[in-house]
Each structure stands twice: as C-alpha cells, then as structure tokens.
Amino acid sequence: MMLEFIAPERARLDPDALHLYDDDFDSRRARIGDHVITGATVYWDPSTAHKKSDASVCVLVYRDDKTKNIFIHDVLYLIVPDNDLHPLARQCEMVLDFMCRHCLGRIYVETNGMGVALPEIMRDVAMRQNRRIHIVPVSNHHNKETRILDSIEPILTTGRMYAHRRIQSTPLISEMIGWAPYGYVGHDDGLDAVAGAICAIPTPVRPLGQSVRPFSANTEFNV
C-alpha cells in the first residue's frame, strides 16, 4: 500500500471525521453504547475566562485502551464576568460541578502562567464544598501546534475519534474547521485541552456491576 505524504502545513482537523454518538456513559457496564471504556481523563486548560481572553476549557475524554478509540464526551468553556472579584475561584466552582456531574474526582490542571495558583485555589473551594478531589498539576513546555497535531490528527484520520453530539453546540467544532498548524490566528484552546487529555495518564475505569441485592438463606433443614 502506498501512502501519500501530506506536508504539516497542509494538515487539517476535519470535524466530519468524528464519529458522533448520543449515548451516556454507563458506569455499571463501563460502556458507551457498545464500546468498552477502560479510562477517563478530566483536563483543564485555564485562562482568565473573560470574553476577550483566551478560552478557559475543561474536557472529559474517555478511552478504550484495547481499540485505542478516544471519546470526547463533554467540553466546558468557562466564562466569568469581567467584574467578577474572584474569577479563578468561580471557575473552580464550575469545574467542580462539571466533575461532580460526571462522577469523577481526579483532574489534570495546566499550571503554566496564571494556572500556577489554581491547584491550591481549587483545593480550598473543594474543601469548603466538602468535596474530595485529586489534582494533578501539568506544566507544558512544548509547542501548542505540535501537541495538537501529534495527539489529535493521527486518531482522527484513522477513524478512532468519537464525540458526543453535545460537542456540536460548543466552539470546539469551529476550532477544528479553522485550525492549521502554522500561522493560525484563531482560538484553539479547546483543541489544546483535548490534546492534553489524550496525552495524560487516564483514571482506570471498571464496570461497577449490578447493585447488591439481599439474599435470604433457607435455614430450615435437618442435620
């Protein structure tokens, strides 16, 4: 089989290559539809979350280590008012709600730049809400365009990337349509968060099984 070389500057992230699905994650069977799920990652690429700033994005990505399929299950673009006195704490509250909604307690947080203080702020917010979380700080020093291209493009072009239909109502699709590895001037923060989630070590996922049912033994027997 002859493969045609495509120069990096011609690479694109075609949203039509996504396999869209409507199923929720079934924790009892550890499946999304008929797909087995073995790992989950919550990843937050933060910013000030003001309207004219870079986007602050938190994503939930599931995966199947056997088939190497990736499932972009939910994406949260955070926005806080410009006059909010505690914008980082407010974002932490929103991210904690996002994690609670999906019953997950472990998160990767990029600590480059302004994110350096977020782990402590998030722990404080979680403690006040009586929530238990595990925060993994991440410091990225590689080129953003290279991260996105190397992590997303191979999975997308080989038909192994899935996305919940709710993703269509987020800016992530428009980011994919306009993205290019060189000279791109639009927002790509959602793509960067997805790339970070793909590269991170996932939290193992196992079937929870059916709920325990009471069992009554027959003790009326003769010895």
C-alpha positions in Angstrom: 0.0 0.0 0.0 1.4 3.4 -1.0 0.8 6.3 1.4 0.7 9.8 0.2 2.8 12.3 2.2 1.0 15.3 3.5 3.1 18.3 4.5 2.4 19.5 8.0 1.3 22.9 6.8 -1.5 21.3 4.9 -2.8 19.3 7.8 -6.3 19.9 8.9 -8.6 18.6 11.7 -11.8 17.6 9.8 -14.8 17.5 12.1 -16.6 15.3 9.6 -14.2 12.6 10.6 -15.6 12.5 14.1 -18.0 9.6 14.9 -20.9 11.3 16.7 -22.9 9.4 19.4 -25.8 10.1 21.7 -25.2 7.5 24.5 -24.3 8.5 28.0 -21.6 6.7 29.9 -22.9 3.5 31.5 -20.9 3.1 34.7 -22.5 -0.2 35.6 -21.1 -1.8 32.4 -18.3 0.7 31.8 -19.5 1.3 28.3 -20.6 4.0 25.9 -23.2 2.3 23.7 -21.4 -0.9 22.6 -18.0 0.5 23.2 -15.9 -0.7 26.2 -14.4 2.1 28.3 -11.2 1.5 30.2 -10.1 5.0 31.2 -11.3 8.6 31.8 -9.5 11.9 31.9 -10.6 15.3 33.0 -8.3 18.0 31.8 -8.4 21.8 32.4 -6.5 24.4 30.3 -7.3 27.6 32.2 -7.3 31.3 31.4 -9.0 34.3 33.0 -12.2 33.2 31.2 -13.0 36.8 30.3 -14.9 37.3 27.0 -11.9 38.8 25.1 -9.2 36.5 26.6 -8.1 33.0 25.6 -10.7 30.4 26.3 -10.6 28.5 29.6 -11.6 24.9 28.7 -12.2 21.8 30.7 -12.8 18.5 28.9 -13.8 14.9 29.7 -12.3 12.3 27.5 -12.9 8.6 27.7 -10.8 5.9 26.0 -10.6 2.2 25.2 -7.0 1.0 25.6 -7.7 -2.1 23.5 -9.1 -0.4 20.4 -7.3 2.9 21.0 -10.6 4.7 20.5 -10.9 8.2 22.0 -14.3 9.6 23.1 -14.7 13.4 23.6 -17.6 13.1 26.0 -18.1 16.6 27.3 -16.4 20.1 26.9 -16.9 23.0 29.2 -16.0 26.5 28.0 -15.9 28.7 31.1 -16.9 32.4 31.0 -17.0 34.7 34.0 -18.0 38.4 34.0 -15.1 40.9 33.7 -16.1 42.5 37.0 -16.0 39.2 39.0 -13.9 39.8 42.1 -12.8 36.1 42.3 -12.7 34.8 38.7 -10.4 31.8 39.5 -12.5 30.6 42.5 -15.6 31.0 40.4 -14.1 28.9 37.6 -13.1 26.2 40.2 -16.7 26.0 41.3 -17.8 25.5 37.7 -15.2 22.8 37.1 -16.1 21.0 40.3 -19.7 21.0 39.2 -18.6 19.6 35.9 -16.6 16.8 37.6 -19.5 16.0 40.0 -21.9 15.8 37.2 -19.8 13.0 35.6 -18.9 11.4 39.0 -15.2 11.9 38.6 -12.8 13.1 41.3 -9.4 13.4 39.5 -8.3 16.3 37.3 -5.3 17.5 35.4 -4.7 21.2 35.6 -2.3 23.2 33.4 -0.2 25.3 35.7 1.6 27.4 33.1 1.3 31.1 33.7 -1.7 32.1 35.7 -2.6 28.4 36.3 0.2 28.1 38.9 -2.1 29.1 41.7 -5.1 27.1 40.6 -4.4 23.8 42.4 -4.4 25.5 45.8 -7.5 27.6 45.0 -9.3 24.5 43.7 -8.5 22.5 46.9 -9.8 25.4 49.0 -13.0 25.6 47.1 -13.4 21.8 47.2 -12.8 21.7 50.9 -15.5 24.4 51.5 -17.9 22.4 49.4 -16.9 19.1 51.3 -15.8 17.5 48.0 -12.8 15.2 47.7 -10.7 15.6 44.6 -7.2 14.7 43.4 -5.4 17.4 41.3 -2.5 16.6 39.0 -0.6 19.8 38.0 0.7 19.8 34.4 3.3 22.2 33.0 3.5 22.2 29.2 6.7 23.5 27.5 6.2 22.0 24.0 4.8 24.0 21.1 1.0 24.0 21.2 0.5 23.4 17.5 2.8 20.4 17.6 0.9 19.0 20.7 -2.4 19.3 18.9 -1.2 17.9 15.6 0.7 14.9 17.1 -2.1 13.9 19.5 -5.3 14.5 17.7 -4.6 14.2 13.9 -3.5 10.5 13.9 -6.5 9.4 15.9 -8.9 11.5 13.8 -7.6 10.4 10.4 -7.6 6.7 11.4 -11.3 6.8 12.4 -10.7 6.3 16.1 -12.1 9.6 17.5 -15.7 9.8 18.7 -17.6 12.8 20.1 -20.9 13.2 21.9 -23.4 15.2 19.9 -23.4 17.8 22.7 -19.9 18.8 21.4 -21.6 20.2 18.3 -23.0 23.1 20.3 -19.6 24.2 21.6 -16.8 26.2 19.9 -14.7 23.1 19.5 -16.1 22.3 16.1 -15.4 25.7 14.7 -11.8 25.4 16.2 -11.4 22.2 14.2 -12.7 23.8 11.0 -10.4 26.8 11.1 -7.3 25.2 12.6 -3.9 24.9 10.8 -0.6 24.1 12.4 1.2 27.2 11.1 0.1 30.8 11.0 -3.3 30.1 12.7 -4.7 33.2 14.5 -8.0 31.9 15.8 -8.8 30.2 19.1 -7.5 26.6 19.6 -7.8 26.3 23.4 -10.4 23.6 23.3 -8.2 21.6 20.9 -5.3 22.1 23.2 -7.3 20.8 26.2 -8.4 17.7 24.2 -4.7 17.1 23.2 -3.7 17.4 26.9 -6.4 14.9 27.9 -5.3 12.4 25.2 -1.7 12.6 26.4 -2.4 12.3 30.1 -2.5 9.0 32.0 -6.2 8.2 32.4 -8.0 7.2 35.5 -8.8 3.4 35.2 -12.5 2.6 34.6 -14.0 -0.7 35.5 -17.6 -1.9 35.5 -19.4 -1.3 38.7 -21.8 -4.2 38.2 -25.3 -4.5 39.4 -26.3 -3.3 42.8 -26.1 -5.8 45.7 -29.4 -7.5 46.3 -30.3 -9.0 49.7 -30.2 -12.8 49.8 -32.2 -14.9 52.2 -30.8 -18.4 53.0 -33.1 -21.2 53.9 -32.1 -22.4 57.4 -34.9 -24.9 57.9 -33.1 -28.1 57.3 -32.5 -31.3 59.3 -29.0 -32.4 60.2 
